[in-house]
Each structure stands twice: as structure tokens, then as C-alpha cells.
Amino acid sequence: MKEELLHYVWRMQRFDCTNLFTTQSQKITIIQFGNHNQNAGPDFTHARIQIDDTLWIGNVEMHLKASDWMKHGHQRDPAYENVILHVVLEEDLPITHQDGTRIPCLELHSRISPKVAKLYKGMQHNTDWIPCQKLLPGVPPITRQLWLDRLLVERLEERCLSLKEVLKENKFDWEACLYSSLARSFGMKVNADAFEQLTKILPYTFVRKHRHNLLQLESLFFGQAGLLKETFSESYPLHLQREYQFLAHKFQLKAMPAIYWKFLRMRPANFPTIRLAQLAKLYHQTEYLFSKVLAIQSLIEVEHLFDIQVAGYWKDHYLLDKISVPKVKALGKGTIHILTINTIAPILFLYGKEKDLPAFCELALYLLESIPPESNHLITKWGELDFYAENAYQSQALLQLFKKYCQPKHCLNCSIGGAILKN
């Protein structure tokens, strides 16, 4: 048995709670089980427990064996001096506070159903794709749906944490925050880090200042990306090169290494050169992009906002100085949907939380409901288990479920796992 199962049965009251006594025969009445502490310190805080005739308010610590208290060094940690009850599977050693007073102890080894322990052990040690794969059909649909709703919000909140750091780095300039996050999304998975690095050496202030001149904007993007260091023969890249040399000298700019960018095993439409040209075109044709994002009301409006086509030189080029078959290079709906999932919805959600404007949080959820589900192997596997995603709202929740709960086997923190153990 793992200690987290003790946490679960205590948190969910999945043990025999009748006629509780300490190992010293003191009567225990649990008024409040406390709050599960995910940080350092005792496992449950702010518990209210009556022991004989005295009401205690404090913390609860849990171990498989009481002697684990000593192994973990709690006897030297002042944070554990307010522990009012030690809950263990087995008391193999009396535990005291630093002043020598005995800490009341509750043993649970005879109060936890063997079936619960066996079922939990089975989920932890099976080799199925997800721990509860064979038991999933027995989970009520309403339990699944409510848990997916919570997981989607959890996923957005996690993204908001990283977005908030970006916002701080940009001195709470929302336009600059959107630029940094959007650039990363333009890089997709393969070039996301390279695009993020680019925004650090080419801040939004430069983009805003030069957005009216597309040539200057492209020269800054490609120059800072380290892609203008080659010897070119065509006139346009040579023009970009000269323009960048002038701007780099004027503003003391230093380019990143071109080796950061990845082209292998990638569709030409997703080459970083095309994405850089599209990002430059977006900021060239759209002023105050974040303000326009705040004004959208539907997915169609998002698609219109990001309706970008790069023409001219890029019509018959995917790479600098290398001609190709002429083709329109536009952001497709699928790409716009990915940008919405990864950047637009999260930044709207963050803005709603930071400004206490719930309508923007609701808009973020509405946009995700309007987007078709992602198509990848994880969503396909969920479908094989009759867990279908009808939209990106649900597919994002299913990705969160697998990556944060199923893969690390955190079944006791999952509502689906809890429902299985309850039954």
C-alpha cells in the first residue's frame, strides 16, 4: 500500500469512521477532516478533532508506519508541532512532540476495506493503456462529463500560470504578452522554443515601431532569426539583408544562431520561414491585435482576424533564395484553430481572471467548444474506449486527463478513479 491511499481514504472518508479511538483508547470524534495540503508540511491542515472531552484545531499527518515520522525528520521540523492527530496504517513506534508529549495516533489497518486496497493496487500495477481501462465502462456518463469540465478549466489555469509569467516579463503589456505567446504558437511544437527565443531578442516595441513597413518588419524577423547570414543571389533576400544590416547597426541588435530552426520532416507550408513571413504580415496588417482579440465574439471572427496570405516573393518560395512552384501561403483553418487553442483562448481566460471579467473566461470556453477536436493518437485511443471528443473543449480535457492523471497513475486524485473505488 502507498501513503497516498491513506490520504485518499481520509480525504474521501472511505474507511470505517465509527467508534474511533486512539491507540491509547481515547475517543476520537472527527468534526472536520481538514484541507489536503499539496505543499510542504503536514498532510492535512485546519482539522477539527475532539479527543475525549477536548476539541483540538490543527494539522493531521499520515504515514504507513508511525516510525516514518522519524525517517522523514519531522521530529526536528517546527512545522509539525501543531499536529493534533497522527493517522497511520500501523503504529510501530510511539511518536512525541519536541516537549515529550505523546501525539494521539489513529490506526487504520483494520478500517480500510481490503477490496479498495486490492482494486487500487491492481490499477497501479496493470499494463493497460490507462490504469482503469477495464473498469471505465462502469463509470456513469455524468461523472465523466463533470470531470472533463473540471479538467478543461484546470488545463487553462495551468496555461495561465505560464502566460502570467510572460505578462510580468513584458511589464504587464497585454499586446506584448500576446505577441510572445502567439509567436510561440506559430512555431508549433517543433519550432516553438526558437520562436520564443526570437521574441526575447526582438521585443514587441520593435515590431510596433516598424509594423507599417513590411520590408523592415520581415528584415527584423528574418535577421534576428539568424537567417540572413547566407550569400544570396536573388534581389529580395539581398534587400532584406541590407535593410537588416542597417537596422542591426542602428539598434545594436544581435541575431540568434540559425541552427535553432528546424526544417527536417516538416511540410513546406510549416517551414519557419513561412511562419515568420506570416507573423510579420499579421502585425503589418493588424494594429492593436490584442484589443481586436478582446472584441471577438465567435470563432468565425477569429478566423477572419487571422486570415493571412503572404504574397509577392513568398508566393513561389518556401525558403530564401530557392524558387518553388507558385502557391498561396495562407494560414489554414486548422492552424488558426491551433492558435486559438494554444494562445487566444488561454489569454482571454487569463484576462478575464486578472480583470475579474468572467465574460472573457466564458468566451474562451465557448471558442474551444466551437473548434473541432484535435486529431492525434491520444484522442484516437480515447475513442477506442468509447470516450469520444466532440470538440476541442473535450479533446483538451482528455489530453489533460491522460497526461496529468492516467500516465502518472494519479488515480486517487481523479474523479473517475474515485468513482471506481467508491463503487
N, C-alpha and C positions, 0 to 999 in steps of 0.2 A: 504494500500500500504506500501511496505517496502522501506527503503532507498536504498537498493541495486538495485531496479528497476530504481531509478533516476540515479544511476551510469551507469546502462546498457544503458538507452536511451541516456545519454550524450556520453558515450564511442562509441556507435554504431550509434549515430546521428539518433535515432528513434523517434524524435519529430519534430514538425513544426519549422524549423530553419529560416523561412522567417520573415522579418520585426521585428527583435528582439529589444526590448527596456528594459531598467531597470525600476524598479518601480518608478523612478524619471524622467522617459521619456527621458533618454539618449540613443542614438542609439548605438546598440551593433553589432560589426562585428567580428565574430569568425574566426581567421586565423589558429590557432592550438588549438585543444581541450585539449591538454596536455596528460601526461602519467599517467595511472591509478596506484596510489600508494597503494601497498598492506601492507605497514608497517605503523608505527605511523606517524601522521602528516596529512596535508591536503589531500583530496581525489585524486586530480589530480595536477601534478606538470609540470612545464615548459610549461604552456599555453601561447598563444599569442593572446590577445584580444584587439580590438580597441573599445574604448568607446568615442563616439563623435569624436573629432579630435586627441585623444591621444592614442598611442599604449602602452599597458601595457604587461609586461612579468612577469609571476609569477604563483601563485597557485590558484586552484579553490576548494572551499569547498561546500559540498552538505548536505542539511537536508530536512526532510519533512516539518518542520516548522522552520522559521528563529530563533525562541526563543530557539531551540535546541542548538544553538551556546552557549548560556549562561548555559544551563543544562549540557553541556559537558565540561564546564570550559575553552573554547577556549579563552575567554577574558583575561585569566591570562597566556596564553601559548605563548611565543615569536615565536614559530614555525608557528603561524597563522598570524603573522604580514605582511607576504608577500602575503596574499590572495587578489587577484585583482577582484574576482567575487564570490558572494555568490549565488548559484543556489538552489532554494527551490521550494517545491510544493506550499507553501503559506507563504507570508511574514506577520507574525502576530506581528512582532516587528522589528523596525529599528536596525541594528547592526553597531557598530562603531569599529574602531581600538583603541588602547590604547591612542592615542593622540586626540581622539574625532572625527576624520574624518569618514564620512559615507562610509561603504563598499557597492559598487554597487551591486544591487540584481536583479536576474532574476527569475520570477515566471514561473513555467511550468504547473500549474494545467489545463490550457486550451489548452496546446500544446501537451499533450500525448493522443494518441488515446485510448478511453475507451475500445476498443476491446483488445488492447495489455494488459492493466491493468487487464481486466477480464480473459483473457487467462492465464496470469501469476498467478493470484490468484487461478484459477482452478487447475493449475499444482501443486501449493504449498499445496493445501488442499485436493487433491484426495487421495484415499486409495489404488490405484493400486500398483503393484509391483515396477514400476518406474513412475515418475510423468507424462511423456509424452507417456505412454503406448498406449493409443488410437489414438494418433496423429503420432506415429512413422512411420507407413506405408507411410505417405506423404512426408517423408524426402528423398531427392534424394540419390541414392546409392553412388555417388561421394562424397557427403557431409559426409556420414558415413565413407567411406574409408579414406578420408583425415584426419578426426578427430581421427580415430583409429591409424593412423600412428603417429600423434602427441602425442596421449596418451601413446603409447608404449615407445617413447623417454622420455616422462615425467616420466613414471614408472622407467625406467632405471636411469634417472637423480636423482630421489629420492633415489634409492638404492645406487647410487654413493655417495650421501651425507653421509650415514652411513658407507659405505666402506671407505670413505676418513678419517673418524674419526678412524677407525680401523688401517688404514695405518699410521696415525700420532702416535697412541698408540704404534705401532711397529717400530717407528723411521724410517719410510719410507722404511722398508724392505718388498719388494713385496712378497717374499717367505713366510715370517711370516704372512703377511696380508692374503694371500691365505689360509694358514693353519687355521687361526682363523675363516675365513668365511666358509671354506669348512667343518670344524668340526661342525659348527652350522647347516649347511645344512644336515650333516649326522644324526643329531638328529631329522630331520623333525620338524613338529610343536610341537609335544608332549615333546621332549627332547632337543629342540634347546637351551633353556636357560642353561640347565645343561652342554651341550657340550661347550657352550661359556664360562661358569664358569671354566670348566676344562682347556681350553686353557690359561686362566689367571694364573692358578697355575701350569700349565705345559707348559711353553713358548716353542716356536719353537726351541730355542737354544738347549734344552734338546732332542727334537726329532731328530734334525740334528746330534747331537753328538752320539746318541745311535742307529741310524737307521740301522746300519749294523748287529746288534744283535737283532733278532726278540723277543727273550725271554725277554731281557731287556726292549725293547720298549713296549711290552704288559704289563710287570710288572709295568712300569711307568704309562701307561694309566689306567689300572685297579686299581693300588694302589692309584693314585691321585684321581681317581673317588670314592674312599672310598669303593670299592667292594672286598677288600682283608682282611677285618677285621673279617670274619667269621672263624669258626673252620671247616677245610676241612678234607676229608678223602682220596680224590684222589691225586695222586702224582703230576699232572701238576699244579693245583691251589696251592698246597703246595710249589712247586718250585717257582711259581710266587710270592708267599707270602714272601719266604726267600729272593728272589732277590730284591723285593721292599724294604724290611726292611733294606737291606744293602745300597741301593741307597738313601733311605729316610734319613738314618743316615748320609751318606756321604755328601749329598747336603742340609741337613736341610729342607726337604720337609714336607709339612703339607697337608694331604688329605682333600677333601671336604666330607660332610656328604652323606652317601649312599642314604639317604631319598630323595635326589634331583631327583633320577632317577625313571621314571615311566614305569611300565610293564603292568598294567591292560588294558584290552580291546585292546590289540595290537597283531598283528600277530607275532608269534615267530621269523620270519625272520627279523622283525623290532626291536626286543629287543635291548636295548642299549648295551648289552654285545656283540652281534653280530656286531653291528655298530662299537664298539670300536675295536674289533678284525680286522674288515675290514679296518678301518682307519690306524691301526698300520701296517697292511700288505701293504697298499698303500705306506706309507712312507718307509717301509722296501725295497720294490722292485723298488721304483722310487726316484732317486736323482734329485734335482733341478726341482721340479714339476712345478713351475711357468714358468720356461724357456721352459719347454715342452708344457705348455698350450699356450704360445706365438707362438709356432711353428706349432700348429694345423691349418688345412685349411678346415676341414669338420667335420660333426657330427660323421662320421664313425671313424675318428681319435680320437675324444673324447671318443667314446665307447671303442676303443682299449686301450686308456690310462687308463681308469678306469675299465678295465676287471680284477676284483679282485676275487679270490677264497680263502677262508680260509679253510685249511685242518687240518690234524693232530688231535689235541684234539677237535677242533670245528666241525669236521665232524659229530660227534654223540653227540654234546652238544649245547644247546641254552643258558644254564645257567651253572655257575661254580658248579661243584660237583653234577650235575644232568644229568644223561645219557639220551639220546633220540634216536629216530630212525635215523640211518645214512642218511645224506642228504648233498649235496653240498651247501655251503653257499656263493653264488656269488652275486655281485651287478647286478641286472637285468637291462634291458634297460630302463624300466620305472623309476627306481631310478636314473640311470645315467642322464636321461633327466631332472629330477627334480634338480639334482646337477647343470646341465648346466643352467637351467632357473634361479636358485637362486644364483649361485656363479660364474660359468665360464663366462657366457655372461656379467653379471654386472662388473666383474673385468677386462675383456677385454675392455669393454666400458670405464671404468674409466681410464685404462692405455692409451687408445687412446686419451682421453681428456687431461690427465695430460702431456703426452709427445707430444701432437699436432701431433698425427699419426692417421688420420681418417680411415686408413685401418682397424685398430683394432675395431673401432666403427662399421664399416660396417660388419666386421666378426661377431661381437656379434649379430647384427640384422639377418645376414644370418643363424647363428646357430638356432636362435629362429624360423625362417621360416622353418627350416628343421625338427623341432620336432613336433609330433602330438599334437593337442590341449589337454589341461588338461580336465579331466572328473570329474566334480563336479556339485553340484546343481545350482550354478550361471550360468555356461556355458550352462547347460540344459535349464534353464529359458530363457536365451537369444535366444536359438534355437527355443523355443516355440513362440518367437516373430519374427521369420524369420531372426534372426541376428546370422548367423552361423559362427563359428570359424573353419578355415581350418587348422590352425597350432597354435603353442604356441605363435607366434608373435601376432596373432589376439586374442587368448584367454587371454593373459596377458593384452592386451589393453582393452578388455571387462571387466576384473576384475577391472582395474583402473577406467573405466567409471562408474561402479556401486558403488565402494567404495568411490570414491572421488567426484562424481558429482550427481548420481541418489539417493543414500542413504541419503546424507545430503541435497538433493534438491537444489544443486547449479546450477540450470538450466540456469541462466543468464551468467555463465562462461563456458557453454558447447556449442559447435558449433551446436549440434543437437537442443538444446533448442533455440539457437539464430535463426536457420533456421525456426523453427516453429513460433516463434514470428514475424519474418520478413514477413513470408507469411500471 
